[in-house]
Amino acid sequence: MEAERTLRDEEATQLGDLAAQLRVDAIRCSTKAGSGHPTSSLSAADLMAVLISRHLRYDWVNPPNRANDHLIFSKGHASPLLYAILRAVGVVSEQELMETYRQLGSRLQGHPTPALPWVDVATGSLGQGLPVGVGIALAGQYLDRLPFHVWALCGDSEMAEGSIWEALDKAGHYGLRNLTAIVDVNRLGQRGPTELEWDLDTYRRRVEAFGCHPIVVDGHDLGAIDEAFDQARQATGPTVVLARTIKGKGVPDVENQPGWHGKPLKPDMAERAVQALGGVRQIRVNGPRPDPAPPVKVPAAQPPELPQYEKGAQVATRNAYGDALRALGSLPDVVALDGEVSDSTRADKFGEAYPDRFFEMFISEQQLVAAAVGLQVRGYRPFAATFAAFLSRAYDFIRMAAISQADIALSGSHAGVEIGPDGPSQMGLEDLAALRAVQGSTVLYPSDAVSCAALVAEMADREGIVYLRTTRGKYPVLYDNGDDFPIGGSKLLRGGKNDDVALLGAGVTVHNCLAAADELAHEGITARVIDLYSVKPLDRQRLLDAVRDTGGRLVVVEDHYPEGGLGSAVLESLADLAEPVRVNHLAVRGLPTSGTSAQLMDQAGIGVHAIVAAARALA
């Protein structure tokens, strides 16, 4: 096999010319833009020349082709190299490359995004491309059962990110033979040498320890690269090509020199470098194409039969999440992931019913979200669950998923002081603020089992990042089966035209607001109770009606820190009103401790007595 793969002199010459073209184009576009990362691109040019010419099976004219390989630039700052590749394969013109790179409105942004149809996900925040690649590979090996391969170009600096090792761990655990990480070990990071520099033996041992097969090569030896990629394609498990390279390769003025990261060459230096590399070329690459994918055999989708609950029954919304998710399993594109807490999030109900579409990510929240993003690249609808507090570990992945315009559903359980004796380390008290801040996100917080099940069904068709907050404890079912809960809506549970005050809650605090309204009624104070189950987008019209009917007297109650949660959403929605609004905002303002749910809500000032006092003061 090795003899068959040995490059002929003519092939080696052609690959060398292509690598030179990629280097020249990376230099030219970044110098013209006045910014970019050419030296990071130069080091990986030989690797990419061999890959796109001989190993990447891709129909560039038809990027949605289900049989296409996937190429992810985990080192997204090397975008000049990616865009040079796109010119070489004929999908980006010379004019677009040279005149629009890093310019306002261009598809060729500073770091790659899916504005380009050949880019699966946005990268640039290091340590993310390979974890997403794990999700794509999971889909290919376990769901699509197609022979496409996932290639992720990684930088050596990002090998210090824990998320890279979470990815390799899960790749080894699931035996992802269709995944190859290509590590550009060029020794130099942004401010100087990387942690391991050129210690490829340590890299090799670490990769092996995570259950992956390392292949160590000279990253500028075209024949060795070709053989390494051939081994990777035929491997029985995940592979990591550890390529020793030189940053700035091909330009002696900057080769292996610190201080050039993220700096374009000045025009005179760029001109000399281009001439030294043989000038501008017009090579057109016609690499291998994938074999046709077999016709898609999608099982007939059965409309999900959502769970039914008896009004007044005590049911935790986390239980309703599990019930509803299992019901959504009748839709063949729905998949579920969890972070080793599925018996608490209740995602295990889906896993028991549909084990082939359930992926356990263990205590690896970054990989949990990244795998969900990868799965949706392949057209699946992922639901990923963990404790609300632990999603904070994956926040950068959620942020980048929004930039990728990914459609994923997230569920955070055990939110707020309501969880009781576990204490503050387990209490999600920042999650509403964090998820509201994500561009284009949807944030939902149901108060009972019926609304929770209905909202889970709504999440299946919702674009963007959709977050559902669930409650640990059991609370009465408030609504009738079959009630509608449109995203962006709310529910009026109590109220009339002459209410003295409006009590606004979401989730667990809706129940406290109802109890407070009963107490206030005994005092002759009529309180409107609104369930703001859709925190983002918020039902502004319902708020305007409440302001008009109560003279602007509102009490907002949330089991969350005051910054950025429900109260902030309400105040932001009403910020442009000309008429006065008086808002009493009850939230968790101190550091909680252990205790019962009732004790902790009373201590935090969001219990029934605190709501009554706040409403009385306004009314």
C-alpha positions in Angstrom: 0.0 0.0 0.0 2.8 2.5 0.9 4.4 1.9 -2.5 1.1 2.6 -4.3 0.7 5.9 -2.4 4.3 7.1 -3.0 4.1 10.4 -4.9 5.5 10.5 -8.4 7.8 13.3 -9.2 5.1 15.0 -11.3 2.6 14.7 -8.5 5.0 16.1 -6.0 5.8 19.0 -8.3 2.1 19.8 -8.8 1.4 19.6 -5.0 4.3 21.9 -4.4 3.0 24.4 -6.9 -0.4 24.3 -5.3 1.0 24.8 -1.8 3.0 27.8 -3.2 -0.2 29.2 -4.7 -2.1 28.8 -1.4 0.8 30.6 0.4 0.9 33.4 -2.2 -2.9 34.0 -2.0 -2.9 34.0 1.8 -0.2 36.7 1.7 -1.8 38.7 -1.0 -5.3 38.9 0.5 -4.1 39.7 4.0 -1.7 42.3 2.8 -4.4 43.9 0.7 -6.8 43.9 3.7 -4.2 45.2 6.0 -5.0 42.5 8.6 -5.1 38.8 9.0 -3.0 35.8 9.9 -0.8 34.9 7.0 2.0 33.2 9.0 -0.5 30.8 10.6 -1.7 30.0 7.0 1.7 29.4 5.6 2.6 26.7 8.0 -0.4 24.5 7.0 -0.3 25.1 3.3 1.4 21.8 2.4 -1.0 19.9 4.6 -4.0 21.5 2.9 -2.6 21.2 -0.6 -2.3 17.4 -0.2 -5.7 17.1 1.5 -7.8 19.0 -1.1 -6.0 17.4 -4.0 -5.9 13.8 -3.0 -8.0 13.0 0.0 -10.9 15.4 0.6 -13.9 13.9 -1.2 -16.0 17.0 -1.8 -18.4 18.2 -4.5 -17.6 21.9 -4.4 -20.5 22.8 -6.7 -22.9 21.0 -4.4 -22.0 21.7 -0.8 -25.2 20.2 0.6 -24.3 16.8 -0.9 -24.8 14.3 1.9 -21.8 12.3 0.9 -19.3 15.2 1.1 -16.5 15.0 3.5 -16.3 17.9 6.1 -13.4 20.2 6.4 -13.4 22.3 9.6 -10.8 25.0 10.3 -10.6 24.7 14.1 -7.8 27.3 13.8 -10.2 29.7 12.3 -7.7 32.6 12.3 -6.0 30.8 9.3 -8.9 32.0 7.2 -6.5 33.3 4.4 -5.6 29.7 3.8 -9.2 28.5 3.7 -10.2 31.3 1.3 -7.1 30.5 -0.9 -8.4 26.9 -1.0 -11.8 28.2 -2.1 -10.2 30.1 -4.9 -8.1 27.1 -5.9 -11.2 24.9 -6.2 -13.0 27.5 -8.2 -15.8 28.7 -5.9 -14.3 32.0 -4.9 -13.0 34.4 -7.6 -9.8 36.2 -7.6 -11.7 39.5 -7.4 -13.7 38.4 -4.3 -10.6 37.1 -2.6 -8.5 40.2 -3.2 -11.1 42.9 -2.9 -13.5 41.7 -0.2 -11.5 39.8 2.4 -12.3 41.3 5.8 -14.3 44.1 4.3 -17.8 45.2 5.4 -20.5 42.9 4.1 -18.1 40.3 2.7 -18.6 36.5 2.9 -14.8 36.3 3.5 -14.8 37.4 7.1 -11.8 37.6 9.4 -12.7 34.2 10.8 -14.9 31.7 8.8 -18.6 31.6 9.2 -21.4 29.7 7.4 -22.0 32.8 5.3 -20.0 30.6 3.0 -21.9 27.4 2.1 -18.6 25.4 2.3 -18.2 26.3 6.0 -20.2 24.2 8.4 -19.7 26.3 11.6 -18.1 29.5 12.7 -14.7 29.1 14.2 -12.1 31.5 15.6 -12.7 30.9 19.3 -10.0 28.3 19.7 -10.8 24.7 20.8 -14.2 24.6 19.1 -13.8 23.2 15.6 -12.6 19.7 16.6 -15.4 19.2 19.2 -18.0 20.2 16.6 -16.3 17.7 14.3 -17.0 15.0 16.9 -20.7 15.7 16.6 -20.6 15.6 12.8 -18.7 12.3 13.0 -21.2 10.8 15.4 -23.9 11.6 12.9 -22.0 10.0 10.1 -21.0 6.8 11.9 -24.1 6.2 14.0 -27.0 7.9 12.2 -26.4 8.6 8.6 -24.1 5.5 8.2 -22.3 7.2 5.3 -18.6 6.9 4.6 -17.8 10.6 4.6 -14.8 11.7 6.7 -14.4 14.7 9.0 -11.1 16.5 8.8 -10.4 19.2 11.4 -7.3 21.5 11.0 -6.2 22.4 14.5 -3.5 24.8 15.8 -1.0 23.7 18.4 -1.9 26.7 20.6 -5.5 25.4 21.0 -4.2 22.0 22.1 -3.9 23.7 25.5 -7.7 24.0 25.6 -9.5 21.4 27.7 -12.3 21.2 25.0 -9.8 19.6 22.6 -9.2 16.8 25.0 -12.9 16.4 25.8 -13.3 16.0 22.0 -10.5 13.4 21.7 -11.9 11.6 24.7 -15.3 11.3 23.2 -13.9 10.4 19.8 -12.0 7.5 21.4 -15.0 6.5 23.5 -17.2 6.3 20.4 -14.5 4.9 18.2 -15.0 7.5 15.5 -13.0 6.0 12.6 -14.4 8.8 10.4 -12.6 11.7 12.3 -9.1 13.0 11.8 -7.6 16.0 13.6 -4.7 17.6 11.7 -2.6 19.5 14.2 -0.4 22.2 12.7 2.5 22.1 15.2 4.3 25.3 14.2 5.7 26.0 17.7 4.7 29.6 17.9 1.5 31.0 19.3 0.3 34.6 19.6 2.8 36.0 22.0 5.6 33.4 21.6 6.3 29.7 21.9 3.4 27.3 22.7 3.4 25.2 25.8 5.0 22.1 24.2 6.7 23.8 21.2 7.9 20.9 19.0 7.7 18.2 21.6 5.8 15.8 19.3 6.5 12.8 21.5 4.4 14.4 24.4 1.6 15.2 22.0 1.8 11.6 20.7 1.5 10.1 24.2 -1.3 12.4 25.2 -3.3 11.5 22.0 -2.8 7.8 22.7 -3.9 8.2 26.3 -7.3 9.5 25.0 -7.9 6.5 22.8 -6.9 8.0 19.5 -4.2 7.0 17.0 -1.4 9.5 16.5 0.5 9.8 13.2 3.6 12.0 13.4 4.9 13.6 10.2 7.0 16.3 8.8 4.3 18.8 7.8 6.3 20.0 4.8 7.1 16.5 3.4 4.3 16.1 0.8 4.8 12.3 0.4 4.7 11.7 4.2 1.6 13.9 4.5 -0.1 11.9 1.7 0.7 8.6 3.4 -0.6 9.9 6.8 -3.9 11.0 5.3 -4.3 7.6 3.6 -3.7 5.9 6.9 -6.3 8.2 8.5 -8.9 7.3 5.9 -8.4 3.6 6.5 -8.2 3.7 10.3 -10.4 1.7 12.6 -10.7 4.6 15.1 -10.1 8.3 15.4 -6.7 9.6 14.2 -4.6 12.7 14.9 -2.0 13.7 12.4 0.7 15.6 14.4 2.5 17.6 11.7 5.8 19.4 12.6 5.7 22.6 10.7 7.3 26.0 10.5 5.3 29.1 11.1 5.7 31.5 8.1 7.0 28.6 5.9 8.2 29.8 2.5 9.0 33.4 3.5 12.5 33.5 5.0 12.0 36.9 6.6 9.3 35.5 8.9 10.0 31.8 9.1 10.0 30.6 12.7 10.1 34.2 13.9 8.0 35.3 16.9 6.1 38.6 16.7 4.4 37.9 13.4 1.2 36.3 14.6 -1.9 38.1 13.2 0.3 40.6 11.3 0.1 40.9 7.5 3.2 41.4 5.5 3.9 45.0 4.5 3.4 45.6 0.7 7.1 45.6 -0.2 7.8 42.5 1.9 4.7 40.8 0.4 5.8 41.5 -3.1 9.3 40.0 -2.4 7.6 36.9 -0.8 5.2 36.4 -3.7 8.1 36.6 -6.2 10.2 34.2 -4.2 7.3 31.7 -4.1 7.0 31.8 -7.9 4.5 34.5 -8.4 0.7 34.4 -8.7 -0.6 31.2 -10.2 -3.9 30.1 -11.6 -4.0 26.5 -10.6 -7.4 24.9 -10.5 -7.8 21.9 -8.2 -10.0 19.0 -9.2 -9.9 16.8 -6.2 -11.7 13.5 -5.5 -15.5 13.5 -5.4 -17.6 11.4 -3.1 -19.4 8.4 -4.3 -23.1 9.0 -4.6 -25.0 8.7 -1.4 -27.8 6.1 -1.3 -31.3 7.5 -1.3 -32.4 8.7 2.1 -34.7 6.3 3.8 -36.5 8.4 6.4 -38.9 6.6 8.6 -42.4 8.0 8.4 -42.7 10.6 11.1 -45.6 10.1 13.5 -47.1 13.3 15.0 -45.9 13.3 18.6 -48.5 12.5 21.2 -47.6 14.9 24.1 -48.1 13.6 27.6 -51.3 14.4 29.4 -51.5 15.6 33.0 -54.3 16.0 35.4 -55.0 19.5 36.5 -53.9 20.0 40.1 -51.5 17.0 40.0 -48.0 17.6 41.4 -45.5 17.2 38.6 -42.0 18.6 38.2 -41.3 20.4 34.9 -38.1 18.4 34.5 -40.3 15.3 34.4 -42.5 16.9 31.8 -39.4 17.7 29.8 -38.4 14.0 29.8 -41.9 12.9 28.9 -42.3 15.4 26.1 -38.8 14.7 24.7 -39.6 11.0 24.6 -42.8 11.8 22.7 -40.8 13.8 20.2 -38.9 10.7 19.4 -41.6 9.9 16.9 -39.8 12.5 14.7 -36.8 10.7 13.2 -34.6 13.8 13.1 -34.8 14.4 16.9 -31.7 13.3 18.8 -30.9 13.8 22.5 -27.7 14.4 24.4 -26.9 14.6 28.1 -24.0 15.3 30.4 -24.2 12.3 32.8 -27.2 13.7 34.7 -30.0 12.3 32.6 -31.7 10.7 35.6 -32.0 14.3 36.9 -32.8 16.1 33.7 -35.1 13.2 32.8 -33.4 13.0 29.3 -33.0 9.3 30.2 -36.6 8.7 29.2 -35.6 9.5 25.6 -32.5 7.3 25.9 -34.5 4.4 27.1 -37.0 4.7 24.2 -34.5 5.6 21.4 -31.1 4.4 22.5 -29.7 4.7 18.9 -30.4 8.5 18.9 -29.2 9.2 22.4 -25.6 10.3 23.0 -24.0 10.4 26.4 -21.3 13.1 26.7 -20.6 12.5 30.4 -19.3 15.4 32.4 -18.1 17.4 29.4 -20.5 20.3 29.0 -18.4 22.0 26.2 -18.5 18.8 24.2 -22.2 18.4 25.0 -23.0 21.6 23.2 -20.4 21.1 20.5 -21.7 17.7 19.6 -25.2 19.2 19.4 -24.0 21.8 16.9 -22.2 19.1 14.9 -25.4 16.9 14.8 -27.5 19.8 13.5 -24.9 20.4 10.7 -26.1 17.0 9.4 -29.8 18.0 9.6 -30.7 16.6 13.0 -32.6 18.4 15.7 -30.6 18.0 18.9 -31.8 18.4 22.5 -29.0 18.7 25.0 -29.6 18.8 28.7 -27.7 19.3 31.9 -28.0 21.4 35.1 -28.7 25.0 34.4 -25.6 26.0 36.4 -23.3 23.7 34.4 -24.2 25.2 31.0 -22.0 28.2 32.1 -19.0 26.0 31.4 -20.2 25.7 27.8 -21.2 29.4 27.4 -18.6 30.2 24.7 -19.8 27.2 22.7 -23.4 28.5 23.0 -22.2 31.9 21.9 -20.3 30.5 18.9 -23.3 28.3 18.0 -25.3 31.4 17.5 -22.7 32.8 15.2 -22.8 29.5 13.3 -26.6 30.1 13.0 -27.0 26.6 14.6 -30.5 25.3 15.5 -30.1 23.5 18.9 -32.4 23.1 21.9 -30.9 23.3 25.4 -32.5 22.3 28.7 -31.2 23.5 32.0 -32.7 21.8 35.1 -32.2 22.4 38.8 -32.5 26.2 38.5 -32.7 28.7 41.2 -32.8 28.5 45.0 -35.8 26.3 44.6 -33.6 23.3 44.3 -33.1 23.4 48.1 -30.5 21.7 50.2 -27.8 21.1 47.5 -26.7 24.6 48.0 -25.5 27.4 45.8 -22.9 25.5 43.7 -25.8 23.6 42.0 -28.2 26.6 41.6 -28.5 28.1 38.2 -29.0 31.7 39.1 -27.4 33.4 36.1 -28.7 31.3 33.2 -31.6 33.5 32.1 -29.3 36.4 31.8 -26.6 34.4 29.9 -29.0 32.9 27.4 -30.9 36.1 26.9 -27.7 37.7 25.9 -27.0 35.2 23.1 -27.9 36.7 19.7 -31.2 35.4 18.3 -31.9 33.1 21.2 -35.2 32.0 22.7 -35.6 31.6 26.4 -38.5 29.7 28.0 -39.4 29.0 31.6 -42.6 27.0 32.0 -44.5 26.9 35.3 -46.2 23.6 35.0 -46.1 20.2 33.3 -48.6 21.0 30.6 -46.9 24.3 29.5 -43.5 22.6 29.7 -44.6 19.7 27.3 -46.1 22.1 24.9 -43.0 24.3 24.8 -40.7 21.3 24.3 -42.8 20.6 21.2 -42.4 24.2 20.1 -38.7 23.9 20.5 -38.4 21.2 17.8 -39.2 23.7 15.0 -37.6 26.9 16.5 -34.6 28.3 14.8 -31.5 29.4 16.7 -30.5 28.7 20.2 -33.6 27.7 22.3 -33.2 27.4 26.0 -35.7 25.8 28.4 -35.4 26.2 32.1 -36.9 23.4 34.2 -37.7 23.1 37.9 -36.6 20.3 40.3 -39.6 20.2 42.6 -43.1 19.1 42.0 -45.8 21.8 41.6 -49.5 21.8 40.7 -50.6 21.5 37.0 -52.2 24.8 36.2 -53.4 24.4 32.7 -55.6 22.1 30.6 -54.1 19.6 28.2 -54.2 21.0 24.7 -53.8 24.6 25.8 -51.6 26.7 23.4 -48.3 28.1 24.5 -46.9 30.0 21.6 -43.4 31.3 21.9 -43.6 35.0 22.6 -46.9 34.6 24.5 -47.9 34.6 28.1 -50.8 33.4 30.2 -53.2 35.5 32.3 -54.1 33.3 35.3 -55.9 35.9 37.4 -57.2 39.4 36.6 -59.8 41.9 35.5 -60.1 45.4 34.3 -59.7 47.1 37.7 -56.8 45.2 39.2 -54.8 47.1 41.8 -51.5 45.5 40.9 -50.0 42.9 38.5 -47.8 40.0 39.8 -45.4 38.8 37.1 -43.6 35.5 37.4 -42.1 32.6 35.5 -41.6 29.0 36.5 -41.7 28.4 40.2 -42.5 32.0 41.1 -45.9 31.8 39.2 -47.1 29.5 42.0 -45.9 31.9 44.7 -47.7 34.8 42.8 -50.9 32.8 42.8 -50.7 32.2 46.6 -49.9 35.8 47.2 -52.9 36.9 45.1 -55.1 34.8 47.3 -53.8 36.5 50.4 -54.1 39.9 48.9 -57.7 39.2 48.0 -58.5 38.8 51.7 -57.1 42.3 52.2 -59.3 43.7 49.4 -56.4 44.1 47.0 -57.1 42.6 43.5 -53.9 41.2 42.0 -53.5 40.2 38.4 -51.2 37.1 37.9 -49.3 36.7 34.6 -47.2 33.7 33.7 -44.4 35.0 31.5 -43.3 31.6 30.3 -41.6 33.1 27.3 -38.9 35.2 28.7 -37.4 36.0 25.3 -39.3 37.0 23.3 -41.5 38.6 25.9 -45.2 39.2 25.5 -45.0 43.0 25.4 -48.7 43.5 24.7 -49.6 41.6 27.9 -47.3 43.9 29.8 -48.8 47.0 28.2 -52.3 45.9 29.2 -51.1 45.3 32.8 -49.6 48.8 32.9 -52.8 50.3 31.6 -55.2 48.4 33.8 -53.2 48.7 37.1 -51.9 52.2 36.8 -48.4 50.9 36.2 -48.1 48.9 39.4 -46.0 45.8 38.7 -44.3 43.3 40.9 -41.8 41.1 39.1 -40.7 37.9 40.9 -37.9 35.7 39.8 -35.8 32.8 41.2 -32.7 34.3 39.6 -30.1 37.0 40.3 -31.5 40.5 39.6 -29.1 41.2 36.7 -30.3 40.2 33.3 -33.2 37.9 34.1 -37.0 38.3 34.0 -37.0 41.7 35.7 -34.5 43.0 33.2 -36.6 41.6 30.3 -39.7 43.4 31.7 -38.0 46.7 32.3 -36.3 46.6 28.9 -39.6 45.9 27.2 -41.3 48.9 28.9 -38.3 51.3 28.7 -39.9 53.4 25.9 -43.2 54.0 27.6 -44.3 57.6 28.1 -46.5 56.8 31.0 -45.0 56.1 34.5 -44.4 52.5 35.6 -43.7 51.5 39.2 -41.9 48.2 39.4 -41.0 46.3 42.5 -38.4 43.7 41.5 -38.0 40.7 43.7 -35.0 38.5 42.9 -32.2 36.5 44.7 -29.9 39.3 45.9 -27.7 37.4 48.3 -25.6 34.3 48.3 -27.9 31.3 49.0 -27.2 28.5 51.4 -28.7 25.1 51.9 -32.2 24.7 53.1 -35.7 23.7 52.0 -37.2 25.3 48.9 -39.7 27.3 51.0 -37.0 28.5 53.4 -34.6 29.6 50.6 -37.3 31.4 48.6 -38.4 33.2 51.8 -34.8 34.1 52.7 -34.2 35.4 49.1 -37.3 37.6 49.3 -39.2 35.8 46.5 -41.6 33.8 48.7 -45.3 34.5 49.2 -45.0 36.8 52.1 -42.5 39.0 50.3 -44.7 39.2 47.2 -47.7 40.2 49.4 -45.6 42.9 51.1 -44.3 44.3 47.8 -47.8 44.3 46.2 -49.3 46.0 49.3 -46.7 48.7 49.2 -47.6 49.5 45.6 -51.3 49.2 45.9 
